[in-house]
Amino acid sequence: MPNALIVRPGSELLSPTKTGRAAQYVRMSTDHQRYSTQNQAAAIAVYAAQHDLVIVRTYADEGRSGLRIQQREGLIALIEDVRNGRTDFDHILVYDVSRWGRFQNADESAYYEFTCQQAGIKVCYCAEEFDNDGSVIASIVKNLKRVMAAEYSRELSVKVHAGACRVASLGFKQGGAAGYALQRELVDEDRRSRGIILIKGQRKHLQTDRVLVRPGPEQEQRIVAQIFREYVVHRRSQSSIARLLNKEKVPNHRGTPWSDDMIRNILKNEAYIGNSVYNRKSFKLKQVMKKNPPELWVRATGLYEPIVDNSIFRRAQVLLSEQYVRLSDEALLKKLNEALAINGKLSVSIMAGMDGMPSPALYAYRFGSLRAAFRRVGYVNSERDFDYLDAREESDAELLRQASLIATRVRALGAAAIFNESTKVLMVDGKLGISLRMARYYTAPRHAPVWLVHRRTVEPAEHLLALRLDEETNRQVRDYFLIPLSKMASQVIALTTTSRSRFAAYRCATVDDVLRAVLTKVAALPP
C-alpha cells in the first residue's frame, strides 16, 4: 500500500523463514484523523516482520466511520471472503481494537471476529498490549477496549451535536438540501459572502466556512406565494393545489410531479418567513431516526426577508392544525351516542360509514378499549370481538421489536439497514424499501378465517413485509410474507392457511428466511 513501511531483505526485523500469511485491515474514520491508513500499515508491517508473517492482501476503508459495518467496503469484502473460503491467509492484522470498529454493541465487533476464528483465521491487534490468544486476561481487556471504543463515539456524538446546535442557533445551515425556492450561499465565518451559490451535491471545503439559506429564483418564490394564497385565501386543499401545479406543468426541485406531501411541507416550512429550524429529527450514532419534541428544536429567526407574509404563514398553520382537531372525551361520547341512536347498535363498520365520526382506534386509545367506549354510552351487547384494537399498542411495540431484530441481523450480514419508525419502512443498502405491516387474524360469519393486511394508498417502498399473527391471541408473530407491492392490487389483502393462495410463494417461515429473501432481492438490484 502507498507509503506503508517496507521491510527490506536482510533487515534485523525479518527472520530467515516466513511461517504465516496475513491480510491487513486499515481504516481511517471521518471523525478521528489521528492515525492515517498509511501510518497503520507501517505499524502493521513491523508487527508482521516480528511475527514471521507475510502480508499478502490489504483491505482498506478510508474516511469511514466505525459505528456500523454499512458502507465499509473493505471490512465487508474481508468478511465475505472469509465466509466464502476465498482466503489465502491465516492471520488478519489490525492496528488496534478501535480500527476494527466502534460498534455500539460490543457483541457485533465480537461477532465479526468470531466469524474469522471459525474459518481458522486469527485476528491480531498489532498496537495493543495484549496478545489476542483467547486467554482470560486477553478476553477481558479486549472486551473492555471494545466498550471504550464505543463510549468514545458516544461522547464525541454528544459534543458534535452540541456544537451543531450552537452553529444552527446562529442561523447557519447544517447540511441537507435547501428546499424549493431556496438556495445555499457559501460565506466565511464573519458571514461575508464567498460569491458562491452551492448547487445540489456541492459542499463547503474549508472548515471555517459556513452555509446560509437564502431566497431562490423569483419565479419559484412566486409559486410559493401562490401556494399559500390558494390554501389560505381560496381554501383549496393540498391535493387540489398539487393538481393545479401539475396541470400547469410547474416544475419543482425534485423533478417529479407535485404531491400532497410536497405542498404540506412547503406550508409548514418556516424558511419561507426567514427562519431556520434544526434538530426536528435525530439520527444519533447512526442507529434509529427519531422525531424530537418541539422543545428540543433549535430555531433562528429573521435571517432574511420573508418570501411569505408572516400573517398568511400563521393563518396557514392554524388551518393545518384544524385538520387534526382534538375532541374532548365528552364530544367523542356524544358522537357515539348519536350513532347508537340512529343505528340501534354499534360496530366498527357502522362507525366507518358515518360522516364526521372519529375512528374506532381513537376511541380505543382514549377510553382504553372500544368495548369500554361502548359501555360508556350504555351499549354492552356487542357481538364483535374488538380485541385487535385493545392490543394496538402491544402490536405496535411488537412490530418495532421485529423491525429492530431484522435490521440488526441484516447489518450483521454486512448490508446497510435503517428503519424509519415514523413511516415503518426498512431501507436495505439504500436500494430496497420494505414497508412493515401486521397481518391480524380475522374471522367472520360465512367466511373462512383470514389474516388481513392493510397497505397505504401510496407506499414509500417497493415491498411489503406482512407479519402474520397467531390465531389464539393475535399477539405473537407466527410467520412472514415478503410481498412485492406490484402484486397487491387492493389496499386490503387476505392471507389464508391454504398453500393454493396466490401469496403462498412469498411466505417466509422464519426471520432467517426473511433475511435470505431480502438479501437475494438486494443482490439482484443494480448498484
C-alpha positions as CSV (number, residue, x, y, z in Angstrom):
1,M,0.0,0.0,0.0
2,P,1.3,3.5,-0.8
3,N,3.7,4.9,1.9
4,A,3.5,1.8,4.0
5,L,6.6,0.6,5.7
6,I,8.5,-1.9,3.6
7,V,10.8,-4.3,5.4
8,R,13.8,-4.9,3.2
9,P,15.6,-8.3,2.9
10,G,18.3,-8.6,5.4
11,S,16.6,-6.3,7.9
12,E,17.0,-7.3,11.5
13,L,13.2,-7.2,11.8
14,L,13.0,-10.0,9.2
15,S,13.5,-13.6,10.3
16,P,15.1,-16.2,7.9
17,T,11.9,-18.0,7.2
18,K,8.3,-17.0,7.0
19,T,5.7,-19.3,8.6
20,G,2.4,-17.4,8.0
21,R,0.4,-15.4,5.5
22,A,-1.6,-12.4,6.6
23,A,-4.1,-9.8,5.4
24,Q,-4.1,-6.3,6.8
25,Y,-7.2,-4.3,7.5
26,V,-6.8,-0.5,7.9
27,R,-9.5,2.1,8.5
28,M,-9.5,5.9,8.8
29,S,-12.6,7.4,10.4
30,T,-14.3,10.5,9.3
31,D,-14.4,11.6,12.9
32,H,-10.9,10.6,14.1
33,Q,-8.0,11.6,11.9
34,R,-5.1,10.9,14.3
35,Y,-3.9,7.8,12.5
36,S,-3.9,7.6,8.7
37,T,-4.2,4.3,6.9
38,Q,-0.5,4.6,5.9
39,N,0.6,5.0,9.5
40,Q,-1.4,2.0,10.5
41,A,0.1,0.0,7.6
42,A,3.6,0.9,8.8
43,A,3.0,-0.3,12.3
44,I,1.3,-3.5,11.0
45,A,4.3,-4.1,8.7
46,V,6.7,-4.0,11.7
47,Y,4.4,-6.4,13.7
48,A,4.3,-8.8,10.7
49,A,8.0,-8.9,10.4
50,Q,8.4,-9.5,14.1
51,H,6.0,-12.4,14.0
52,D,7.2,-14.1,10.8
53,L,4.1,-13.1,8.7
54,V,3.9,-12.1,5.1
55,I,1.2,-9.5,4.2
56,V,-0.4,-10.8,1.0
57,R,-3.7,-8.8,1.0
58,T,-4.9,-5.4,2.0
59,Y,-8.4,-4.4,2.9
60,A,-8.9,-0.7,3.5
61,D,-11.7,1.7,4.5
62,E,-10.7,5.3,4.1
63,G,-12.9,8.0,5.5
64,R,-15.4,5.6,7.0
65,S,-17.0,5.7,10.5
66,G,-16.5,2.6,12.6
67,L,-20.0,2.8,14.1
68,R,-21.5,0.4,11.7
69,I,-20.3,-2.1,9.0
70,Q,-22.5,-0.4,6.4
71,Q,-20.5,1.4,3.6
72,R,-17.3,-0.1,4.9
73,E,-16.5,-1.9,1.7
74,G,-13.1,-3.1,2.9
75,L,-14.4,-4.9,6.0
76,I,-17.5,-6.2,4.2
77,A,-15.2,-7.6,1.5
78,L,-12.9,-9.2,4.1
79,I,-15.8,-10.9,6.0
80,E,-17.3,-12.1,2.7
81,D,-14.0,-13.6,1.6
82,V,-13.7,-15.3,4.9
83,R,-17.2,-16.7,4.8
84,N,-16.9,-17.9,1.2
85,G,-13.4,-19.5,1.7
86,R,-11.7,-17.1,-0.7
87,T,-8.8,-16.5,1.7
88,D,-5.1,-17.3,1.1
89,F,-4.0,-16.1,4.6
90,D,-4.4,-17.4,8.2
91,H,-4.0,-14.1,10.1
92,I,-5.8,-10.7,9.9
93,L,-3.7,-7.8,11.2
94,V,-5.5,-4.7,12.5
95,Y,-3.8,-1.7,14.2
96,D,-6.0,-1.7,17.3
97,V,-9.5,-2.7,18.5
98,S,-11.0,0.7,17.6
99,R,-9.8,0.4,13.9
100,W,-11.8,-2.9,13.7
101,G,-14.8,-0.9,14.7
102,R,-16.5,1.3,17.3
103,F,-19.7,-0.7,17.2
104,Q,-22.3,0.4,19.8
105,N,-23.0,-3.2,20.6
106,A,-19.7,-4.8,21.6
107,D,-21.1,-8.2,20.6
108,E,-21.2,-7.1,17.0
109,S,-17.5,-6.5,17.0
110,A,-17.0,-9.9,18.6
111,Y,-19.3,-11.5,16.0
112,Y,-17.2,-10.5,13.1
113,E,-14.0,-11.6,14.8
114,F,-15.7,-15.0,15.7
115,T,-16.6,-15.4,12.0
116,C,-12.9,-15.2,11.2
117,Q,-12.0,-17.6,14.0
118,Q,-14.5,-20.2,12.8
119,A,-12.7,-20.1,9.4
120,G,-9.4,-20.8,11.2
121,I,-8.1,-17.2,10.8
122,K,-6.7,-15.3,13.8
123,V,-7.3,-11.6,14.3
124,C,-4.3,-9.8,15.7
125,Y,-4.4,-6.2,17.1
126,C,-0.9,-5.0,16.5
127,A,-0.7,-1.9,18.7
128,E,-2.5,-3.4,21.7
129,E,-0.5,-4.5,24.8
130,F,-2.3,-7.9,24.9
131,D,-1.9,-10.9,22.6
132,N,-5.3,-12.0,21.2
133,D,-4.7,-15.6,22.3
134,G,-8.1,-16.4,23.9
135,S,-6.8,-16.2,27.4
136,V,-9.0,-14.9,30.2
137,I,-6.9,-11.7,30.6
138,A,-6.8,-11.0,26.9
139,S,-10.6,-11.6,26.6
140,I,-11.3,-9.2,29.5
141,V,-9.0,-6.5,28.2
142,K,-10.3,-6.9,24.6
143,N,-13.9,-6.5,25.6
144,L,-13.1,-3.5,27.8
145,K,-11.3,-1.9,24.8
146,R,-14.5,-2.6,22.6
147,V,-16.7,-0.9,25.2
148,M,-14.2,2.1,25.4
149,A,-14.2,2.4,21.6
150,A,-18.0,2.6,21.6
151,E,-18.0,5.0,24.5
152,Y,-15.6,7.3,22.7
153,S,-18.1,7.6,19.9
154,R,-21.0,8.3,22.3
155,E,-19.1,11.1,24.0
156,L,-18.0,12.5,20.6
157,S,-21.5,12.4,19.4
158,V,-22.7,14.5,22.3
159,K,-20.0,17.1,21.7
160,V,-20.6,17.2,17.9
161,H,-24.4,17.5,18.4
162,A,-23.9,20.3,20.9
163,G,-21.6,22.2,18.5
164,A,-24.0,21.7,15.6
165,C,-26.9,23.0,17.7
166,R,-24.9,26.1,18.6
167,V,-23.9,26.8,14.9
168,A,-27.6,26.2,13.9
169,S,-28.7,28.7,16.5
170,L,-26.6,31.3,14.7
171,G,-28.6,30.7,11.5
172,F,-26.1,28.6,9.6
173,K,-27.4,25.5,7.7
174,Q,-26.3,22.1,9.0
175,G,-26.4,20.0,5.9
176,G,-29.2,18.8,3.6
177,A,-31.0,20.4,0.7
178,A,-32.3,23.9,0.9
179,G,-35.8,23.2,-0.5
180,Y,-38.0,24.7,-3.1
181,A,-37.5,28.4,-3.8
182,L,-34.4,28.5,-1.6
183,Q,-30.7,28.3,-2.2
184,R,-27.5,27.8,-0.2
185,E,-24.9,30.6,-0.2
186,L,-21.3,30.0,0.9
187,V,-20.0,32.5,3.5
188,D,-16.9,32.9,5.7
189,E,-17.0,32.8,9.5
190,D,-17.9,36.5,9.6
191,R,-20.9,36.0,7.3
192,R,-19.1,37.6,4.3
193,S,-20.3,36.0,1.1
194,R,-17.8,34.0,-0.9
195,G,-19.9,34.7,-4.0
196,I,-20.7,31.1,-4.5
197,I,-24.2,29.5,-4.6
198,L,-23.9,25.8,-3.9
199,I,-25.8,23.6,-6.2
200,K,-27.1,20.1,-5.4
201,G,-24.3,17.8,-4.3
202,Q,-21.8,20.6,-3.6
203,R,-20.3,21.1,-0.1
204,K,-18.1,23.6,1.6
205,H,-14.4,22.8,1.7
206,L,-13.0,25.0,4.4
207,Q,-13.9,24.1,8.0
208,T,-14.2,27.7,8.9
209,D,-16.7,28.5,6.1
210,R,-20.4,28.4,6.7
211,V,-23.6,28.0,4.6
212,L,-26.6,30.3,4.8
213,V,-30.0,29.7,3.3
214,R,-31.2,32.5,1.0
215,P,-34.3,33.1,-1.1
216,G,-34.0,31.3,-4.5
217,P,-35.2,32.2,-8.0
218,E,-38.0,34.8,-8.1
219,Q,-40.2,32.5,-10.3
220,E,-40.1,29.8,-7.6
221,Q,-40.8,32.4,-4.9
222,R,-43.9,33.4,-6.7
223,I,-45.0,29.8,-6.8
224,V,-44.6,29.5,-3.1
225,A,-46.6,32.7,-2.6
226,Q,-49.3,31.3,-4.9
227,I,-49.4,28.0,-2.8
228,F,-50.0,29.9,0.4
229,R,-52.6,32.2,-1.3
230,E,-54.5,29.2,-2.7
231,Y,-54.5,27.4,0.6
232,V,-55.3,30.4,2.9
233,V,-57.4,32.8,0.8
234,H,-59.1,30.4,-1.7
235,R,-59.2,27.5,0.8
236,R,-58.1,24.9,-1.8
237,S,-57.0,21.6,-0.4
238,Q,-53.4,20.4,-0.6
239,S,-54.2,17.8,-3.2
240,S,-56.1,20.4,-5.2
241,I,-53.1,22.7,-5.2
242,A,-50.9,19.8,-6.3
243,R,-53.2,19.0,-9.2
244,L,-53.3,22.7,-10.2
245,L,-49.5,22.9,-10.3
246,N,-49.2,19.6,-12.3
247,K,-51.9,20.8,-14.7
248,E,-49.9,24.0,-15.3
249,K,-46.7,21.9,-15.6
250,V,-44.9,23.9,-12.9
251,P,-41.5,22.1,-12.2
252,N,-40.3,21.6,-8.7
253,H,-36.9,21.0,-7.1
254,R,-37.2,17.2,-7.3
255,G,-38.1,16.9,-10.9
256,T,-41.2,14.9,-10.1
257,P,-45.0,15.7,-10.1
258,W,-46.3,17.7,-7.2
259,S,-47.8,15.7,-4.4
260,D,-49.8,16.4,-1.2
261,D,-46.7,15.9,0.9
262,M,-44.7,18.4,-1.1
263,I,-47.5,21.1,-0.6
264,R,-47.8,20.3,3.1
265,N,-44.0,20.5,3.6
266,I,-44.0,24.0,2.0
267,L,-46.9,25.2,4.1
268,K,-45.1,24.1,7.3
269,N,-41.6,25.3,6.4
270,E,-40.6,28.3,8.5
271,A,-37.8,29.0,6.0
272,Y,-40.4,30.9,3.9
273,I,-40.7,33.5,6.7
274,G,-36.9,33.8,7.1
275,N,-36.4,31.3,9.9
276,S,-34.4,28.1,10.2
277,V,-35.3,25.1,12.4
278,Y,-32.8,22.4,13.4
279,N,-33.0,19.2,15.4
280,R,-36.5,18.2,14.4
281,K,-35.2,14.7,14.0
282,S,-32.1,13.0,15.3
283,F,-30.1,10.0,14.0
284,K,-27.7,9.6,16.9
285,L,-24.8,7.2,16.4
286,K,-26.5,6.2,13.1
287,Q,-28.9,3.8,14.9
288,V,-32.6,4.8,14.7
289,M,-34.0,8.0,13.3
290,K,-36.4,9.7,15.8
291,K,-38.6,12.7,15.9
292,N,-37.7,15.2,18.6
293,P,-40.3,17.1,20.7
294,P,-40.6,20.9,19.8
295,E,-38.8,21.9,23.0
296,L,-35.6,20.4,21.6
297,W,-35.8,22.2,18.3
298,V,-33.2,24.9,17.6
299,R,-34.7,27.9,15.9
300,A,-33.0,31.0,14.4
301,T,-35.3,33.8,13.2
302,G,-35.2,36.8,10.9
303,L,-32.4,35.5,8.8
304,Y,-33.6,37.2,5.5
305,E,-36.6,38.9,4.0
306,P,-39.6,36.6,4.2
307,I,-40.9,35.1,1.0
308,V,-44.4,34.8,2.5
309,D,-46.1,37.4,4.7
310,N,-46.0,36.4,8.4
311,S,-49.8,36.8,8.9
312,I,-50.5,34.4,5.9
313,F,-48.0,31.9,7.2
314,R,-49.5,31.9,10.7
315,R,-53.0,31.5,9.2
316,A,-51.8,28.5,7.2
317,Q,-50.5,26.9,10.5
318,V,-53.9,27.4,12.1
319,L,-55.7,25.8,9.1
320,L,-53.2,22.9,9.1
321,S,-53.8,22.3,12.9
322,E,-57.5,22.4,12.4
323,Q,-57.2,19.3,10.2
324,Y,-56.4,17.4,13.3
325,V,-58.8,18.8,15.9
326,R,-58.5,17.2,19.3
327,L,-62.0,16.4,20.5
328,S,-62.8,16.1,24.2
329,D,-63.9,12.8,25.8
330,E,-67.4,14.3,26.2
331,A,-67.5,15.3,22.5
332,L,-66.4,11.8,21.5
333,L,-69.1,10.1,23.6
334,K,-71.7,12.5,22.3
335,K,-70.9,11.4,18.7
336,L,-71.0,7.8,19.8
337,N,-74.4,8.3,21.4
338,E,-75.7,9.8,18.2
339,A,-74.5,6.8,16.2
340,L,-76.2,4.5,18.7
341,A,-79.5,6.4,18.5
342,I,-79.5,6.3,14.7
343,N,-78.5,2.7,14.2
344,G,-79.7,1.0,17.4
345,K,-76.3,-0.7,17.7
346,L,-72.6,0.0,17.3
347,S,-69.8,-1.6,15.4
348,V,-66.6,-0.7,13.5
349,S,-68.4,-0.8,10.2
350,I,-71.2,1.4,11.4
351,M,-68.7,4.0,12.7
352,A,-66.7,3.9,9.5
353,G,-69.8,4.5,7.4
354,M,-70.9,7.7,9.3
355,D,-69.7,11.1,8.1
356,G,-67.7,13.1,10.8
357,M,-67.3,10.0,13.0
358,P,-63.9,9.7,14.6
359,S,-62.0,6.4,14.0
360,P,-62.6,3.4,16.3
361,A,-58.8,3.4,17.0
362,L,-59.2,6.9,18.6
363,Y,-62.0,5.6,20.9
364,A,-59.8,2.6,21.8
365,Y,-56.9,4.9,22.6
366,R,-58.9,7.4,24.6
367,F,-61.0,5.0,26.7
368,G,-58.7,2.0,26.9
369,S,-60.6,-0.2,24.5
370,L,-63.5,0.1,22.1
371,R,-65.7,-2.1,24.3
372,A,-65.0,0.4,27.2
373,A,-66.2,3.2,25.0
374,F,-69.3,1.3,24.1
375,R,-70.1,0.7,27.8
376,R,-69.7,4.4,28.5
377,V,-72.8,5.1,26.2
378,G,-74.7,2.1,27.6
379,Y,-74.1,-0.3,24.8
380,V,-72.9,-3.7,26.2
381,N,-74.4,-6.2,23.7
382,S,-71.5,-6.1,21.2
383,E,-71.3,-9.2,19.1
384,R,-68.0,-8.3,17.6
385,D,-64.5,-9.0,19.0
386,F,-62.5,-5.8,19.3
387,D,-59.5,-7.4,20.9
388,Y,-57.3,-6.3,18.0
389,L,-58.0,-2.6,18.9
390,D,-57.4,-3.3,22.6
391,A,-54.0,-4.7,21.6
392,R,-52.9,-2.0,19.2
393,E,-50.2,-0.5,21.4
394,E,-48.8,-4.0,22.1
395,S,-49.0,-4.8,18.4
396,D,-47.1,-1.6,17.5
397,A,-44.4,-2.5,20.1
398,E,-44.0,-6.0,18.6
399,L,-43.7,-4.5,15.1
400,L,-40.9,-2.2,16.3
401,R,-39.2,-5.1,18.0
402,Q,-39.3,-7.2,14.9
403,A,-38.1,-4.4,12.7
404,S,-35.1,-3.8,15.1
405,L,-34.3,-7.5,15.1
406,I,-34.4,-7.8,11.3
407,A,-32.3,-4.5,10.8
408,T,-29.7,-5.8,13.3
409,R,-29.5,-9.2,11.6
410,V,-29.2,-7.5,8.2
411,R,-26.3,-5.3,9.4
412,A,-24.6,-8.4,10.9
413,L,-24.6,-9.9,7.4
414,G,-22.8,-6.9,6.0
415,A,-25.6,-4.9,4.5
416,A,-26.9,-1.4,5.4
417,A,-30.2,-1.3,7.2
418,I,-32.1,1.7,8.5
419,F,-35.6,1.5,10.0
420,N,-37.7,4.7,10.0
421,E,-40.1,4.4,12.9
422,S,-42.5,7.1,11.7
423,T,-43.0,5.5,8.2
424,K,-42.4,1.9,9.4
425,V,-40.1,1.4,6.4
426,L,-36.9,-0.6,6.4
427,M,-34.3,0.6,3.9
428,V,-31.7,-2.0,3.0
429,D,-28.4,-0.9,1.4
430,G,-30.1,2.3,0.3
431,K,-31.8,0.4,-2.6
432,L,-34.6,-1.8,-1.3
433,G,-37.5,-0.3,0.7
434,I,-39.7,-2.6,2.7
435,S,-42.9,-1.4,4.5
436,L,-43.7,-3.5,7.6
437,R,-47.3,-4.3,8.4
438,M,-49.1,-6.5,10.9
439,A,-51.4,-9.2,9.5
440,R,-54.1,-9.8,12.1
441,Y,-56.3,-12.9,12.3
442,Y,-59.9,-12.2,11.4
443,T,-63.0,-14.4,11.5
444,A,-66.4,-13.5,10.2
445,P,-69.7,-15.4,9.7
446,R,-69.9,-17.4,6.4
447,H,-66.3,-16.7,5.6
448,A,-63.1,-18.7,6.1
449,P,-60.6,-17.3,8.6
450,V,-58.1,-14.9,7.1
451,W,-55.3,-12.6,8.0
452,L,-55.9,-9.1,6.8
453,V,-53.1,-6.9,5.6
454,H,-53.7,-3.2,5.1
455,R,-51.4,-1.2,2.8
456,R,-51.4,2.6,2.4
457,T,-52.7,4.2,-0.8
458,V,-49.1,5.4,-1.5
459,E,-46.4,3.2,0.0
460,P,-42.9,4.7,0.2
461,A,-41.4,1.2,-0.6
462,E,-41.3,-1.5,-3.2
463,H,-42.1,-4.4,-1.0
464,L,-44.4,-5.1,2.0
465,L,-43.4,-7.4,4.8
466,A,-46.6,-8.8,6.5
467,L,-46.0,-10.2,10.0
468,R,-48.7,-12.8,10.4
469,L,-50.0,-13.1,14.0
470,D,-51.2,-16.3,15.8
471,E,-54.8,-17.3,15.8
472,E,-55.2,-17.6,19.6
473,T,-54.1,-14.2,20.8
474,N,-53.3,-12.0,17.8
475,R,-50.1,-11.1,19.7
476,Q,-47.3,-13.4,18.6
477,V,-45.7,-13.4,15.1
478,R,-46.1,-16.9,13.5
479,D,-44.5,-16.2,10.1
480,Y,-43.8,-13.6,7.4
481,F,-44.9,-12.7,3.9
482,L,-42.5,-10.6,1.7
483,I,-44.8,-9.4,-1.0
484,P,-44.0,-7.0,-3.9
485,L,-46.4,-4.1,-3.9
486,S,-47.0,-4.8,-7.6
487,K,-48.8,-7.9,-6.6
488,M,-51.2,-6.0,-4.2
489,A,-53.9,-4.5,-6.4
490,S,-56.1,-3.5,-3.5
491,Q,-55.4,-1.7,-0.2
492,V,-56.5,-4.7,1.8
493,I,-55.5,-8.3,1.0
494,A,-56.3,-11.5,2.8
495,L,-53.8,-14.2,3.6
496,T,-55.1,-17.7,4.1
497,T,-53.9,-21.0,5.5
498,T,-54.0,-22.8,2.2
499,S,-50.9,-23.3,0.0
500,R,-53.0,-22.6,-3.1
501,S,-53.2,-18.9,-2.1
502,R,-51.6,-16.6,-4.7
503,F,-49.4,-15.1,-1.9
504,A,-48.2,-18.5,-0.7
505,A,-45.0,-18.2,-2.8
506,Y,-44.0,-15.2,-0.7
507,R,-44.2,-16.9,2.7
508,C,-41.1,-16.9,4.9
509,A,-41.4,-19.3,7.9
510,T,-38.6,-17.6,10.0
511,V,-36.6,-14.5,10.3
512,D,-33.7,-16.3,8.6
513,D,-35.9,-16.9,5.6
514,V,-36.8,-13.2,5.5
515,L,-33.1,-12.3,5.6
516,R,-32.3,-14.7,2.7
517,A,-35.2,-13.3,0.6
518,V,-34.3,-9.7,1.3
519,L,-30.6,-10.1,0.6
520,T,-31.4,-12.0,-2.6
521,K,-33.5,-9.1,-3.8
522,V,-30.8,-6.6,-2.9
523,A,-28.2,-8.6,-4.8
524,A,-30.4,-8.6,-7.9
525,L,-30.8,-4.8,-7.9
526,P,-28.4,-2.7,-10.0
527,P,-25.7,-0.8,-7.9
